[in-house]
Amino acid sequence: MHKSRAGWLGLVLSLVLFGASASLAQVVSPVEIKDPALRALQQQYMDDLSRAGEDILSTHFDYPFYLSRKLDLDQARQQLADQSSIRFDSYDGKTVLAITGNYYAAYSAQKISPGQRARSTFLNVVMPILKAAVPRFQNNQHVQGYAIEISHHIMGKVMGVSMERPENLMVFLPRSGALKLLAAKDETSQQAALLQGDVFLNAQPISIWLNDAVLPPAANDHPDDSSAKAQSDPAQTGAEIVPAGNGSGPQPGATPTPLSPLKPKEPPAPPPRDTSTQALSATQLSNQPIVDQIVKEMEPQAHFVSYAPPKFVAFRQGIYLEFSVNSTLPVSAAGSRYKLAATAFDDHVAHLVRPLLAYFKDTHEFDGIGFSTNIHLAGKGALTSSEAVEFFFPLSSLRCYEKYDCTGQQLLDAGTVLINGERVALDLQIAEGSSSH
């Protein structure tokens, strides 16, 4: 009796340990991540990453799916390959939770258009992964977005011979978009959330439309190819998907899986911002009382230029409120123009962001704030003029910085920096460590 109980407990313990090791096997080891900041995050959140891996492993997919370090592997090689793929990574300057995998379904290139293939893999694979991962990290301020890359297969014929090849779908969603997508109650809300991100099919930009019967063409579609013809033919919208083989073509006896019924209505694109002279004047007029209050109350710390009052300007298809200020730096800040610009941002401009945003709560009248600063060095009783630097920041990035969700470097990366009228990339650590002109 004791032996049976001991054997049963040993079996349970073995199963628990096997499950834990399987989930950890889906997570990239911190020592394999080269970037020190990302490596630290990987180490800090290993438990959350492994639990996300457990949730993904427990998900039922229509066809075999493997988390994988490498894409485009045939199924036989995949079963022996490294399946650790969950990791912190960078995308477009943002820290993201990145997940890659191989999905062994094959789409008919003749019957299923690129847009339909992207939508099917998104709904059947990417969405379940997001549902497994996002709740684990929804309150983690380090995660600024999610990047999911999935390889599926497409089938076609070359000189009458069936051929099968991989096709890669990459979906990026910012943190807010991922949360809105999972909280959405209808397709319209889901579509709006999805449009906040980026989607690529074989590295070409593409849009996923959740409720369109006739999809907009992919970037590399040709109007006379067979997939475009299938896209416009209502009889083909239920085209088959078959399990992917080992790269040798379709397997016999597969059960066709129809795509979801689709609706013909396309969500309208948001109208562009009106940056005409009349629109700028109207925005200036409606916000002038607040602007006057800002100048009066923030002058001691902002050092506004008296002959250049704040005004709304057109910049990069948007409307920005531009402030002209003087930045007085110590002689010790002398160095290259990049060092001066970086020091002016750290010591002066960055300290104005949160007080300024307090005057504008939930405004939609303009798109960002600009700071045009004349940098001076204080030396031996006189002010020596130096560089002219302009910083333009989108409101969304300013709000992120305001809430301490973004660093100063991330704010700079999201904005535009001009030194003497020329756009530059400004790295705070490198610039402030330099001394030459």
C-alpha positions in Angstrom: 0.0 0.0 0.0 2.8 2.4 0.9 4.7 1.5 -2.2 1.6 2.2 -4.4 1.1 5.6 -2.8 4.8 6.5 -3.2 4.6 5.4 -6.8 1.5 7.5 -7.5 3.1 10.5 -5.8 6.2 10.0 -7.8 4.2 9.9 -11.0 2.4 13.1 -10.1 5.6 14.9 -9.2 7.2 13.8 -12.5 4.2 15.1 -14.5 4.4 18.5 -12.6 8.1 18.8 -13.3 7.6 17.8 -16.9 5.0 20.5 -17.4 7.2 23.1 -15.7 10.2 22.2 -17.9 8.0 22.2 -21.0 6.8 25.7 -20.3 10.3 26.9 -19.5 11.5 25.4 -22.7 9.3 27.9 -24.6 11.1 30.8 -23.0 14.4 32.1 -24.3 17.2 32.0 -21.7 18.3 35.4 -20.4 21.9 34.7 -21.1 21.1 34.4 -24.8 19.8 38.0 -25.0 22.5 40.5 -25.9 20.9 43.8 -24.9 21.6 44.3 -21.2 18.2 46.0 -20.5 16.2 43.3 -22.3 18.3 40.6 -20.6 17.4 42.1 -17.2 13.7 42.1 -18.0 13.9 38.5 -19.3 15.5 37.5 -16.0 13.1 39.5 -13.8 9.9 38.2 -15.5 10.8 34.5 -16.2 7.9 33.3 -14.1 5.4 35.4 -16.0 7.0 34.4 -19.4 6.8 30.7 -18.5 3.2 30.9 -17.4 2.4 32.6 -20.7 4.1 29.7 -22.4 2.0 27.2 -20.4 -1.2 29.0 -21.5 -0.1 29.0 -25.2 0.8 25.2 -24.9 -2.7 24.5 -23.5 -4.4 26.3 -26.5 -6.0 24.1 -29.1 -5.1 25.1 -32.7 -6.8 23.8 -35.8 -3.5 22.5 -37.2 -0.1 21.7 -35.5 1.5 24.7 -34.0 5.0 25.0 -32.4 6.7 27.9 -30.7 10.0 28.1 -32.4 13.3 30.0 -32.4 13.4 29.7 -36.2 10.7 30.2 -38.8 10.1 28.3 -42.0 11.0 24.8 -40.7 9.3 21.8 -42.0 7.4 19.8 -39.4 9.9 17.0 -39.1 12.7 19.3 -38.4 10.6 21.5 -36.1 9.9 18.6 -33.8 13.6 18.3 -33.1 14.4 22.1 -33.2 14.7 24.6 -30.4 11.2 25.7 -29.4 12.1 28.6 -27.1 10.7 31.8 -28.6 9.1 33.9 -25.9 11.3 36.9 -25.1 11.6 40.6 -24.6 12.8 42.3 -27.8 12.7 45.8 -29.5 10.5 46.9 -32.3 10.6 50.4 -33.7 12.3 51.7 -30.5 9.7 50.0 -28.3 10.2 47.2 -25.8 7.9 44.4 -26.8 7.0 40.9 -25.8 8.0 38.9 -28.9 6.7 35.4 -29.8 7.5 33.4 -32.9 6.2 30.1 -34.1 5.4 27.7 -37.0 1.8 26.9 -37.9 1.4 23.8 -40.1 -1.6 24.7 -42.2 -1.2 25.3 -45.9 -3.4 27.8 -47.9 -4.1 27.4 -51.6 -2.4 30.3 -53.4 -4.9 30.0 -56.2 -8.0 30.2 -54.1 -7.0 32.2 -51.0 -5.7 35.8 -51.4 -2.8 37.2 -49.3 -5.3 39.3 -47.2 -7.4 36.2 -46.5 -4.4 34.2 -45.5 -3.2 36.9 -43.2 -6.6 37.2 -41.6 -7.0 33.4 -41.1 -3.7 33.0 -39.4 -4.3 36.1 -37.3 -7.7 34.9 -36.1 -6.6 31.2 -35.6 -3.1 31.7 -34.2 -2.2 35.3 -33.3 -5.4 36.0 -31.4 -5.1 33.0 -29.2 -1.5 33.8 -28.4 -2.4 37.4 -27.5 -5.2 36.1 -25.3 -2.7 33.9 -23.5 0.1 36.5 -23.2 -1.5 39.9 -22.8 -3.3 39.3 -19.5 -0.1 38.3 -17.9 1.6 41.6 -18.8 -1.3 44.1 -19.0 -0.1 45.9 -15.9 3.6 45.6 -16.7 4.7 49.1 -17.7 7.9 47.7 -19.3 5.9 46.1 -22.1 5.1 48.7 -24.7 3.7 46.3 -27.3 3.5 42.8 -28.6 5.2 41.4 -31.7 3.9 38.0 -33.0 5.5 36.4 -36.0 4.0 33.2 -37.5 5.1 31.1 -40.4 2.3 29.3 -42.3 2.5 27.5 -45.7 1.0 28.3 -49.1 0.5 25.8 -52.0 0.7 26.4 -55.7 1.8 24.7 -58.9 5.0 25.2 -60.9 4.9 23.6 -64.4 2.0 21.4 -63.2 3.9 20.2 -60.1 2.4 20.9 -56.6 4.8 23.0 -54.5 4.6 24.2 -51.0 6.5 27.1 -49.5 6.4 29.1 -46.2 4.9 32.6 -45.8 5.6 34.7 -42.7 3.0 36.9 -41.0 4.2 39.5 -38.5 1.8 41.5 -36.3 2.8 44.3 -34.0 0.3 45.9 -31.6 1.1 48.7 -29.1 0.2 47.9 -25.6 -3.0 50.1 -25.7 -4.0 48.5 -29.0 -3.6 44.9 -27.7 -5.7 45.7 -24.6 -8.4 47.3 -26.7 -8.4 44.4 -29.1 -9.0 41.8 -26.3 -11.6 44.0 -24.6 -13.5 44.8 -27.8 -17.1 43.6 -27.9 -17.7 43.7 -31.6 -15.8 43.5 -34.9 -15.8 47.3 -35.4 -14.0 47.8 -32.1 -11.6 45.0 -32.9 -10.8 46.5 -36.3 -10.1 49.9 -34.8 -7.7 48.4 -32.3 -6.0 46.3 -35.0 -5.4 49.4 -37.1 -3.3 50.9 -34.3 -0.5 48.3 -35.1 1.5 47.1 -38.1 1.1 44.0 -40.1 3.5 42.5 -42.6 3.2 39.5 -44.9 6.6 38.3 -46.1 8.0 41.7 -45.0 5.5 43.6 -47.1 2.9 45.9 -45.3 -0.6 44.6 -45.4 -3.9 45.4 -43.7 -6.1 42.7 -42.0 -9.8 43.5 -42.5 -11.9 41.4 -40.1 -15.3 42.1 -41.8 -14.7 42.7 -45.5 -15.8 40.3 -48.2 -13.7 42.0 -50.8 -10.3 42.7 -49.2 -8.0 45.6 -50.2 -5.1 44.1 -52.2 -1.8 43.3 -50.5 1.1 45.6 -51.4 2.6 43.1 -53.9 -0.7 41.9 -55.4 -1.3 42.2 -59.1 -4.8 42.7 -60.3 -4.5 40.0 -63.0 -3.1 37.2 -60.9 -5.1 34.2 -59.8 -5.3 35.1 -56.1 -6.7 38.5 -56.9 -9.3 36.8 -59.1 -10.2 34.5 -56.3 -10.5 37.4 -54.0 -13.2 39.1 -56.1 -15.1 35.8 -56.7 -17.7 35.3 -53.9 -17.6 31.6 -54.6 -14.0 31.4 -53.5 -14.3 33.0 -50.1 -14.8 29.6 -48.5 -11.6 28.1 -50.0 -9.9 25.2 -48.4 -7.0 25.1 -46.0 -5.1 21.8 -45.6 -2.5 20.7 -43.1 1.0 21.5 -44.2 3.3 18.6 -45.0 7.0 18.4 -44.8 7.5 20.7 -47.8 6.5 18.1 -50.4 3.0 19.3 -51.1 -0.5 18.8 -49.7 -1.4 15.6 -47.8 -4.4 13.5 -49.0 -7.6 13.2 -47.0 -7.5 16.6 -45.4 -10.8 18.1 -44.3 -11.5 21.6 -45.8 -11.8 24.4 -43.3 -13.9 27.3 -44.5 -13.0 30.9 -43.7 -15.4 32.8 -41.5 -18.4 34.5 -43.3 -17.4 38.1 -44.1 -19.3 41.4 -44.3 -18.9 43.8 -47.2 -18.4 47.0 -45.3 -15.0 48.6 -44.9 -14.3 50.8 -41.8 -13.7 54.4 -42.8 -10.2 55.9 -42.6 -9.8 58.7 -40.1 -9.8 62.1 -41.8 -6.4 63.9 -42.1 -5.8 66.8 -39.7 -6.6 70.2 -41.2 -3.4 72.2 -41.0 -4.6 75.2 -43.1 -4.0 78.8 -42.0 -7.6 79.1 -41.0 -7.4 75.9 -38.8 -4.2 77.1 -37.1 -5.9 80.5 -36.4 -9.0 78.8 -35.0 -6.9 76.5 -32.7 -4.8 79.5 -31.6 -8.0 81.5 -30.8 -9.7 78.8 -28.8 -6.6 78.0 -26.7 -5.2 81.5 -26.3 -6.5 81.9 -22.7 -4.7 78.7 -21.6 -1.5 79.8 -23.5 -1.5 83.1 -21.8 -1.9 81.4 -18.4 1.0 79.1 -19.2 3.3 82.0 -20.1 2.4 83.8 -16.9 2.7 80.9 -14.5 5.6 78.9 -16.0 7.9 81.8 -17.0 10.2 81.4 -14.0 11.2 77.8 -15.0 10.5 77.9 -18.8 12.3 81.2 -19.6 10.1 82.0 -22.6 11.5 84.2 -25.4 9.5 87.4 -25.0 9.5 88.3 -28.7 8.3 84.9 -29.9 5.1 84.0 -28.1 3.8 80.4 -28.2 1.9 79.6 -31.4 0.3 76.7 -33.2 2.2 75.6 -36.2 1.8 72.9 -38.9 4.4 70.2 -38.6 4.5 66.8 -40.3 0.8 66.7 -41.2 -0.2 67.7 -37.7 -0.8 70.8 -35.5 1.8 71.4 -32.8 1.9 74.1 -30.1 5.4 75.5 -30.2 7.1 77.3 -27.3 10.3 79.4 -27.8 12.5 79.2 -24.7 16.1 80.1 -23.6 18.2 77.3 -22.1 21.1 78.5 -20.1 23.7 75.8 -19.4 26.9 75.8 -17.3 30.2 76.1 -19.0 30.9 72.5 -18.1 28.2 71.5 -20.6 30.4 72.8 -23.5 31.1 70.3 -26.2 29.5 69.1 -29.5 26.2 70.4 -30.7 24.8 67.0 -29.8 26.0 67.3 -26.2 24.5 70.8 -25.9 21.2 69.6 -27.3 21.1 66.5 -25.0 22.0 68.6 -21.9 19.3 71.2 -22.8 16.8 68.4 -23.0 17.8 66.8 -19.8 18.3 69.9 -17.7 15.6 72.2 -19.1 13.1 70.9 -21.7 12.2 67.6 -20.0 11.3 69.4 -16.8 8.7 71.4 -18.7 6.7 68.5 -20.1 4.6 67.4 -17.1 3.7 71.0 -15.9 2.7 71.9 -19.5 0.5 68.7 -20.0 -1.4 69.6 -16.8 -3.0 72.5 -18.7 -4.2 70.2 -21.5 -6.3 67.2 -20.3 -7.7 64.9 -23.0 -7.3 67.5 -25.8 -7.8 66.5 -29.4 -7.4 69.9 -30.9 -3.8 69.5 -31.7 -1.2 66.7 -32.2 1.9 67.6 -30.2 4.1 70.2 -28.5 7.3 71.7 -29.8 10.1 73.4 -27.9 12.4 75.8 -29.8 15.3 76.6 -27.6 18.3 78.9 -27.9 21.1 77.4 -26.0 23.5 79.7 -24.1 26.6 79.0 -22.0 27.0 81.0 -18.9 30.6 82.0 -18.5 32.6 84.7 -16.7 29.7 87.0 -16.1 28.4 86.9 -19.7 26.1 84.7 -21.7 27.7 83.3 -24.9 25.2 82.3 -27.6 25.6 78.8 -28.9 23.1 76.5 -30.8 19.4 76.6 -31.9 17.6 73.3 -31.2 14.0 72.3 -31.8 12.2 69.4 -30.2 8.8 68.3 -31.6 7.0 65.6 -29.6 3.6 63.8 -30.4 1.0 64.1 -27.6 0.8 60.4 -27.2 4.5 60.1 -26.5 4.3 63.1 -24.1 1.5 61.4 -22.2 3.6 58.2 -22.0 6.5 60.2 -20.6 4.2 62.1 -18.2 3.0 58.8 -16.7 6.6 57.6 -16.3 5.8 54.8 -18.8 8.5 56.1 -21.2 12.0 57.3 -20.7 13.4 60.6 -21.9 15.3 58.6 -24.6 12.1 57.0 -25.8 10.4 60.4 -25.9 13.2 61.7 -28.1 13.1 58.6 -30.4 9.3 59.1 -30.9 9.8 62.8 -31.7 11.8 65.0 -34.1 15.0 66.9 -33.1 16.4 69.7 -35.3 19.8 71.3 -34.7 20.2 74.5 -36.7 17.4 73.4 -38.9 18.8 69.9 -39.7 17.1 66.8 -38.3 19.3 64.6 -36.1 19.1 61.4 -34.1 20.0 62.2 -30.4 21.3 59.5 -28.1 21.5 61.0 -24.6 24.2 58.7 -23.3 26.4 59.0 -26.3 25.9 62.8 -26.7 26.4 63.7 -23.1 29.5 61.6 -23.0 31.0 63.5 -25.9 33.2 66.5 -25.7 34.4 67.3 -29.2 32.6 69.7 -31.6 
